[in-house]
Amino acid sequence: MVKYLKIILVAVSLYGGTVFAQIPVEVFAGTEKATLDIMFFRYFKNSKNEPSRFLFFNRNRLAVDYKMTSSENLPQFGFTEAVSYNHKKLKGFAPVFVFQVFNSGVYPKAGVQYVSLNEKITLFSWLVSETTKEPLIDYYILFRFSPPISSKLKLFAQFESLNSLQTATGIYQFMQRVRLGVGRNNFQLGLGADFTEKGKAAFDSAVNPGIFLRYEF
């Protein structure tokens, strides 16, 4: 596991000069768990220092359960790195290759991505599958809306949905994350909630409402 973490850190440092601009960091304090979330996507720059057709997606997430003990409810982490090739003729659709590291292991994935980015609206989605014999299939969507409210404030509204199907067991897992608040300069603050459902015929569900603080470095 340490080896894969080192690979990710090296890759991020190598591409830092050509990919990163602002890096948003969110701290979410819920009633059941607290999370630290770093998520961004940036186009690689070409030799002319212009955005290329290659889009880099990064998601690093850490969740800490308030009921954690030395052996139960341990912290959960996830690292997701993805690269897609975006040609204008595909009108937002692109092949994407994903590399994920979780507590449970390492998962390479591939599939199709859609992205539409502008100052007010972000729409990012993909349908990917593990490159294994009995793959996990993921459908992910991110929608963000941030229009101006006044000369100094902006609305910050974000919805995420991750739907996973384990083809070997037929188990489904659905996760939704909602954030609603206001932003000023590089700060965003507001209310939110994380929803989780997992099962097959019957589902176990959990809700984690709370407040979030987001800053774009």
Secondary structure, DSSP 8 states (H G I E B T S, - for coil): -HHHHHHHHHHHHHHHHHH-S--EEEEEEESSEEEEEEEEEEEEE-TTSSEEEEEEEEEEEEEEETT--SSSS--EEEEEEEEEE--GGGTTEEEEEEEEEETTEEEEEEEEEEEEE-SSEEEEEEEEEESSSS-EEEEEEEEEE--BSSSS-EEEEEEEEEEEEETTTTEEEEEEEEEEEEEETTEEEEEEEEEEEEESSSEEEEEEEEEEEEEE-
